[in-house]
Amino acid sequence: MKSDPPMADQSHHSPDSTDDHASQPKFQPLNPYIPDEPPEIATRQFLNIMSKRRSVRDFSDRPVPRALIETIIATAGTAPSGANKQPWSFVAVSDHDLKHEIRLAAENEEREFYNRRASKRWLNDLSPLGTDEHKPFLDIAPWLIIVFKKVRDNQGGQAYYIDESVGIAVGLLLAAAHLAGLATLTHTPSPMKFLTQILNRPANERPYLLIPTGYPAPDCRVPAITRKPLNEILFFNRK
């Protein structure tokens, strides 16, 4: 991704000034990935795998090794980002007491959402999913992965295309978890400031997503919803 132009209140340089601290680019040979199968077969296999991915709220408490979570988050960290700032942090929580503390705070916000904050239209749109303010999965799932976005880097420098960069990283995380046979949920209690406080995160980070991660319960059920067909999301050239 190319970087955003600096905002007026974020830089004292004129548009054509030179940053004295700019470094010269360095390049190295690409080590490309070459699939074992022809690309048409490889992509079809990946599509078939990802077509089975669903957001899950019924988790098993079956343990998930820490090493597996580390590999999944390392995969997320391979995402492209604006000016290679990599504006993300991932906090993996397995401690029972800490998970319960997060659940209580999340349910408090969710009660406000369902009872006061959400519009009738919003609640109607959520009704096919069968969601409410009760979030037992925050206790049951063996891991909670909390994604934070960095509005500044750790040295106070500018970050660019923050939401886009973190969103791509989350997509890779979800795909890696699914490939490992794990279920996930992109949970967004709003507001999420309580996560910053509970997890003692620095001032340059903002909560982005709360992702319960684990194996689905043996009797797990998911909403009977469908995805849009390809002809509704893909267009070639100019219409």
Order of alpha helices (4+ residues) and beta strands (2+ residues): alpha-alpha-beta-alpha-alpha-alpha-beta-alpha-beta-alpha-beta-alpha
